[in-house]
C-alpha cells in the first residue's frame, strides 16, 4: 500500500525543472520568437503606413479571396465530412481501412504536388476540366472555383478526423429512444445526432477554415495569381513582398493573418472547453 501511494505521487519523467526549461526554450525558439519578430517588424511602420499597406486594392482583394474561398470550402467540407465520417464509422464494407487511410492523404502529400495535379486535371485540357469546358463552357483552373476545390482537398481531413471519434463514442441508445418516441430518421438526425456532433463539427470547420486562409502550395498553381480576376491569395502577396525585399510590408500583412489565426484558435479552444465541461457534467 505504501509503495502504491509512493508511486502515485511520483513522476514518470523525473526532473520537472529541467524538462520544463527545455519545453519553454523550444516553445520560445520555434513559436514565440518568430511571432514576436512579426510584431517587431510591423511596429516599425507608422499607423498610416501600416494602414496604407493593408488597404492596397490587391491586398484587400487577396484577403477577400482567401477568406471567402476558405469559408466556402470549410462549409462544403463540414457537409461532406459528416457523410464521410458517418460511412466510416457506421458501415462495414470492403477496403474500409484503405479508404480510412486515404482520408489522411492530404496531410502527407506535398501541397505543391496537389496544386500541380489539380490545376492540370481541372484545366481546359484536363481529364475533368476539359469536358466541363467543352460541354458547358466552365473554367475551373485559374478561377475562384479552382481555389475552392483545392481548399476542399486540403481541408476535408480536419473535419472527418474531428467528427469520427465522437461518432464512435456516440451511444446508439439515443437513436433508439428517438425512434421509440416516434421520431423520423430525419428528425432523429437533426435533433439528436447533430447536437452531439456540433462541437466537433465546429472544431473541424475552424481548423479547415484556418488552414485554408493561410494555404500556399496547393492554391498557388490552380489560382493563376491573376490580379485583374482577383485570384491572388494572401500567402502569394506575402511571398511577392518578400521577393521584392519589402519585409515591412510582408510582416504587416502577416500580422493581420496572425490576428485572424489567433481569433480562430481562440474560437476552437472555447468550443473544446465547453464540450469538455458538458461531457464531464454528463
C-alpha positions, -999 to 999 in steps of 0.1 A, spaced: 0 0 0 28 23 9 46 16 -24 13 23 -43 10 57 -26 46 65 -33 42 56 -70 10 76 -72 28 107 -60 59 103 -82 66 113 -118 71 91 -148 97 116 -162 119 129 -134 133 164 -132 105 189 -136 128 219 -137 149 205 -165 120 193 -186 101 225 -181 131 246 -190 136 226 -222 99 230 -231 99 267 -226 132 270 -246 118 250 -276 85 269 -274 103 302 -275 127 292 -303 101 276 -326 70 298 -319 73 328 -296 104 344 -310 93 341 -347 59 355 -338 75 383 -318 97 392 -348 65 397 -369 52 421 -343 86 439 -341 88 444 -379 52 456 -381 57 481 -353 85 497 -372 58 511 -395 37 541 -386 -1 536 -383 -6 555 -416 20 533 -434 5 502 -419 -30 511 -429 -17 521 -464 -2 487 -469 -32 466 -458 -57 488 -476 -40 485 -510 -65 472 -536 -46 440 -544 -41 432 -507 -78 438 -499 -88 416 -528 -64 389 -517 -79 389 -482 -114 387 -496 -104 358 -519 -85 339 -492 -112 343 -465 -142 339 -489 -129 307 -507 -116 292 -474 -151 298 -458 -169 282 -487 -145 253 -487 -149 248 -450 -187 248 -452 -186 222 -480 -161 201 -460 -184 203 -430 -213 188 -450 -193 161 -467 -171 155 -437 -202 144 -417 -211 120 -446 -176 105 -448 -172 101 -410 -207 85 -408 -199 60 -435 -165 51 -420 -180 46 -385 -214 31 -391 -209 8 -420 -187 -22 -429 -176 -26 -465 -145 -40 -484 -114 -18 -483 -128 3 -454 -93 6 -438 -78 17 -471 -105 44 -475 -100 55 -440 -62 59 -447 -69 78 -479 -87 105 -459 -53 115 -445 -36 116 -478 -37 155 -480 -18 155 -447 12 137 -461 11 147 -497 32 178 -505 8 206 -512 27 217 -543 21 183 -558 -16 186 -550 -17 220 -566 0 209 -598 -22 178 -601 -54 197 -595 -45 226 -618 -38 201 -647 -68 179 -640 -92 209 -639 -76 229 -668 -95 233 -701 -75 204 -715 -76 182 -683 -94 150 -676 -122 167 -657 -119 204 -667 -118 196 -704 -153 180 -706 -167 207 -684 -153 234 -707 -163 217 -739 -198 208 -728 -208 237 -705 -181 263 -711 -170 262 -675 -134 271 -665 -122 256 -632 -85 261 -631 -73 297 -625 -107 308 -611 -122 310 -577 -139 277 -582 -105 260 -586 -93 277 -554 -123 263 -535 -117 228 -549 -80 229 -538 -90 241 -503 -116 213 -501 -89 188 -508 -66 200 -481 -93 207 -455 -115 176 -456 -93 155 -432 -97 181 -404 -135 177 -404 -135 140 -408 -110 134 -380 -127 158 -357 -162 141 -361 -151 105 -363 -141 99 -327 -174 115 -315 -194 92 -337 -175 62 -325 -184 71 -289 -220 81 -296 -243 56 -279 -269 42 -303 -294 42 -274 -301 79 -282 -313 70 -317 -333 40 -304 -350 62 -279 -359 87 -305 -374 60 -328 -394 46 -299 -408 81 -292 -420 83 -328 -393 105 -343 -385 100 -380 -349 94 -393 -346 130 -404 -358 144 -371 -335 120 -352 -305 131 -372 -311 168 -368 -325 168 -333 -304 140 -316 -272 133 -336 -263 168 -349 -264 184 -314 -239 158 -302 -217 164 -332 -219 202 -332 -188 209 -311 -167 185 -331 -181 199 -363 -174 235 -353 -138 224 -344 -133 207 -377 -148 237 -395 -125 261 -377 -94 240 -384 -102 237 -421 -110 274 -423 -78 284 -407 -57 261 -428 -75 274 -460 -68 310 -452 -30 305 -449 -27 278 -476 0 284 -503 13 253 -520 -20 238 -532 -35 270 -544 -6 289 -559 -8 269 -592 -46 265 -596 -54 301 -587 -34 316 -616 -25 346 -594 -43 370 -617 -47 404 -601 -74 415 -626 -96 385 -619 -88 387 -581 -75 352 -578 -44 362 -558 -43 348 -523 -28 364 -492 1 340 -490 11 348 -525 10 386 -518 33 380 -488 57 359 -509 57 386 -536 66 412 -510 94 391 -497 108 386 -532 109 424 -536 126 427 -502 97 446 -488 99 430 -454 79 456 -435 50 452 -460 51 415 -458 51 414 -420 23 439 -419 1 416 -439 14 386 -419 3 404 -387 -33 405 -399 -31 368 -408 -17 362 -373 -46 380 -357 -71 361 -378 -54 328 -369 -54 337 -332 -91 345 -332 -99 312 -349 -77 293 -324 -95 311 -295 -128 301 -311 -117 264 -314 -104 263 -278 -136 278 -264 -156 251 -282 -134 224 -269 -136 237 -233 -174 239 -234 -175 204 -248 -152 191 -221 -174 207 -194 -205 193 -210 -191 158 -211 -179 160 -175 -213 171 -164 -230 142 -182 
